[in-house]
Amino acid sequence: MELKHPLFDRITIDPEKCFGKPCIRGMRMPVASILSYLSAGMTVDEILREWPELEREDIYQALAYAAWVMEERVLPLVPQAESVSV
C-alpha cells in the first residue's frame, strides 16, 4: 500500500518498496539516494541525465523533505560521563 506524504506530493512510502524508505513518486528511488548523490558532488543536471525518469522537482522535493525531517526531530543532549582510567 503506497502512501503519499501530505506535505510533499512526490514523496511516497510503500512497505513493499525499498524497505519502506521514503521514495520519489512510487519509484524505487529513495530520497536518501538522491541526497547521497548531491552530497557526493553530483549536480542536479547530472542526476537528471543519469536517471531520466526523474524530474527536477523530484530532487527539490527530496531536499525539502530532508530539511523537514531534520526540523521535526528532537535529539536530547546528554552530557557524557567522564571516563575513568584504571
C-alpha positions as CSV (number, residue, x, y, z in Angstrom):
1,M,0.0,0.0,0.0
2,E,1.6,3.2,-1.2
3,L,1.2,6.3,0.9
4,K,1.8,9.9,-0.3
5,H,3.2,12.4,2.2
6,P,0.6,15.0,3.0
7,L,3.1,17.9,2.6
8,F,5.3,16.5,-0.3
9,D,3.2,15.1,-3.1
10,R,6.2,13.5,-4.8
11,I,7.3,11.6,-1.7
12,T,5.8,8.2,-1.3
13,I,6.2,5.4,1.3
14,D,5.5,1.8,0.5
15,P,6.5,-1.1,2.8
16,E,6.8,-3.3,-0.4
17,K,9.4,-1.0,-2.0
18,C,12.9,-0.1,-0.7
19,F,12.0,-1.5,2.8
20,G,9.5,1.3,3.3
21,K,12.0,4.1,2.9
22,P,10.7,7.4,1.5
23,C,10.9,7.3,-2.3
24,I,10.2,9.5,-5.3
25,R,6.8,9.1,-6.9
26,G,6.4,5.4,-6.2
27,M,9.7,4.6,-8.0
28,R,12.5,2.6,-6.4
29,M,14.5,5.8,-6.0
30,P,14.9,6.5,-2.3
31,V,15.1,10.1,-1.1
32,A,18.3,9.1,0.7
33,S,19.9,8.1,-2.6
34,I,19.3,11.5,-4.2
35,L,20.7,13.2,-1.1
36,S,23.8,10.9,-1.3
37,Y,24.4,11.8,-5.0
38,L,24.1,15.5,-4.2
39,S,26.4,15.2,-1.2
40,A,29.0,13.4,-3.3
41,G,29.1,16.4,-5.6
42,M,26.7,15.4,-8.4
43,T,24.8,18.4,-9.8
44,V,21.0,18.3,-10.4
45,D,21.6,18.2,-14.1
46,E,24.0,15.2,-13.8
47,I,21.4,13.3,-11.7
48,L,18.7,14.0,-14.3
49,R,20.9,12.8,-17.1
50,E,21.8,9.6,-15.2
51,W,18.2,8.9,-14.2
52,P,15.9,10.4,-17.0
53,E,12.8,9.2,-15.2
54,L,13.4,11.8,-12.5
55,E,12.3,15.4,-12.8
56,R,13.9,18.5,-11.4
57,E,11.0,19.0,-8.9
58,D,11.7,15.4,-7.6
59,I,15.1,16.5,-6.5
60,Y,13.9,19.7,-5.0
61,Q,11.2,17.9,-3.0
62,A,13.8,15.3,-1.8
63,L,15.8,18.2,-0.4
64,A,12.7,19.9,1.1
65,Y,11.6,16.6,2.7
66,A,15.1,16.1,4.2
67,A,15.0,19.6,5.7
68,W,11.5,19.0,7.1
69,V,12.6,15.7,8.7
70,M,15.5,17.3,10.3
71,E,13.4,20.2,11.7
72,E,10.9,17.8,13.3
73,R,13.5,15.6,15.1
74,V,14.4,16.4,18.6
75,L,17.6,14.9,20.0
76,P,18.2,15.3,23.7
77,L,21.7,16.3,24.6
78,V,23.0,14.2,27.4
79,P,26.4,15.1,28.8
80,Q,28.8,12.2,28.7
81,A,30.2,10.9,32.0
82,E,33.9,11.5,32.4
83,S,35.9,8.4,31.6
84,V,37.9,6.9,34.4
85,S,41.3,5.4,33.7
86,V,42.1,2.2,35.6
